[in-house]
Amino acid sequence: MFEIGKRGYAPKICPDCRQKEADKAAKIKAESAKEKKHQEALAKAKAAAEAKEAAVKEEKEQPSELVFEPVEVIKSKVPSDPVNHPSHYTRGKIEVIEFIEDQRLSYHLGNVLKYICRAGFKNNEVEDLKKAAWYLNRYIGLIEGGVRDERTTLPHA
């Protein structure tokens, strides 16, 4: 038996079919809401992963801050010679090259030390320190890339 609708007409669907259609629509709506929540969770997880990846990349790109304590400058007993003993390398008791050779430092690390030791005594101090950081970051990149062999490190005697 059909009920009379709001406008005085009988509905086009029987009461049993109407309930089935309503249940079907509710089920589709629930599945849609569940799928929407799933998509939102995936989007959040993806955004979190991208943020973490960006943070790791940024951390790798930024050099760590090095803190150096001021030291007393000791005048060398070696006379300055622009070719063999430049004044910006002959401060202290030994020349920088002697320390680099004694420690068998690689080319990159030797340059890091050289630029740090002469910072402010030849050119611009900040420029020298940035150059030291450049060599250090390049060497770190080589090590992280697995390029650490006889070409990057002097052999020990």
Secondary structure, 3 states (H helix, E strand, C coil): CCCCCCCCCCCCCCHHHHHHHHHHHHHHHHHHHHHHHHHHHHHHHHHHHHHHHHHHHHHHHCCCCCCCCCCCCCECCCCCECCCECCCCCECCCCHHHHHHHHCCCHHHHHHHHHHHHCCCCCCHHHHHHHHHHHHHHHHHHHHCCCCCCCCCCCCC
